[in-house]
Amino acid sequence: MSIRPSCAATGRLRPPCPRRVVQAAFLALLCGEQAAPFGGVMAVTGTPDALSLVVTGDKLAPRPEHWGWLTDALPGDLDDLPTAQVQFALLPDLLADLGRPASVSLGDPVTLAF
């Protein structure tokens, strides 16, 4: 996986992006990783005001019970969420703090917009 080479050279995102938005983008990448257990390609695009994650791959397998945490008003019980999927519990709180709802599509490709 590579994070835009232009970011690596300067250590800065262009255009500048608020830290909380960058945190949300990286949590979204962790969610996306779970949708492509056999590998794939993930891309985060957009602006600081509206980001979108797109996950493509040969064998996508997003688990609705995990992705549902991102859009459900009443998520499941934390005790039932495996430790490896903690990003699905953290991202909704961060998006709520940012005042952004999540939109999820579990088709091919898997998409998450916020």
NORSULUR-V118846 format. One record per pair of residues at least 4 apart in sequence whose ideal C-beta (glycine too) atoms are under 8 Angstrom apart, sorted by the first residue. I is the first residue (numbers start at 1). J is the second residue. Records with the same first field share a line. If there is no record, write none. Layout:
I = J + J
This chain:
1 = 42
3 = 7 + 8
4 = 8
5 = 9
6 = 10 + 14
7 = 11 + 12 + 13 + 14
10 = 14
12 = 16
13 = 17 + 22
15 = 47 + 48
16 = 48
17 = 21 + 22 + 25 + 48
18 = 22 + 48
19 = 23
20 = 24 + 94 + 97 + 98
21 = 25 + 48 + 51 + 98
22 = 26
23 = 27 + 94
24 = 28 + 51 + 91 + 94 + 95 + 98 + 100 + 114
25 = 29 + 44 + 51 + 53
26 = 30
27 = 31 + 87 + 90 + 91 + 94
28 = 32 + 44 + 51 + 53 + 91 + 112 + 114
29 = 33 + 42 + 44 + 53
30 = 34 + 87
31 = 35 + 53 + 66 + 67 + 70 + 87 + 88 + 91 + 112
32 = 36 + 42 + 53 + 55 + 110 + 112
33 = 42
34 = 62 + 63 + 66 + 84 + 85 + 87 + 88
35 = 40 + 55 + 57 + 60 + 61 + 62 + 67 + 106 + 110
36 = 40 + 42 + 55 + 56 + 57 + 59 + 60 + 61 + 110
37 = 59 + 61
38 = 57 + 58 + 59 + 61
39 = 57 + 58
40 = 55 + 56 + 57 + 58 + 60
41 = 55 + 56 + 57
42 = 53 + 54 + 55
43 = 53 + 54
44 = 51 + 52 + 53
45 = 51 + 52 + 54
46 = 50 + 51 + 52 + 113
47 = 51
50 = 113 + 114
51 = 113 + 114
52 = 111 + 112 + 113 + 114
53 = 111 + 112 + 113
54 = 109 + 110 + 111
55 = 60 + 62 + 109 + 110 + 111
56 = 60 + 108 + 109
60 = 108 + 109 + 110
62 = 66 + 67 + 106 + 110
63 = 67
64 = 68 + 106
65 = 76
66 = 81 + 85 + 88
67 = 71 + 88 + 104 + 106
68 = 72 + 75 + 76
69 = 75 + 76 + 81 + 88 + 89 + 91 + 92
70 = 88 + 91 + 92 + 95 + 102 + 104 + 112
71 = 101 + 102 + 103 + 104
72 = 76
75 = 89 + 92
76 = 80 + 81
77 = 81
78 = 89
81 = 85 + 86 + 88 + 89
85 = 89
86 = 90
87 = 91
88 = 92
89 = 93
90 = 94
91 = 95 + 102
92 = 96 + 102
93 = 97
94 = 98
95 = 100 + 101 + 102 + 114
96 = 100
98 = 114
100 = 114
101 = 114
102 = 112 + 113 + 114
103 = 111 + 112 + 113 + 114
104 = 110 + 111 + 112
105 = 109 + 110 + 111
106 = 110
107 = 111
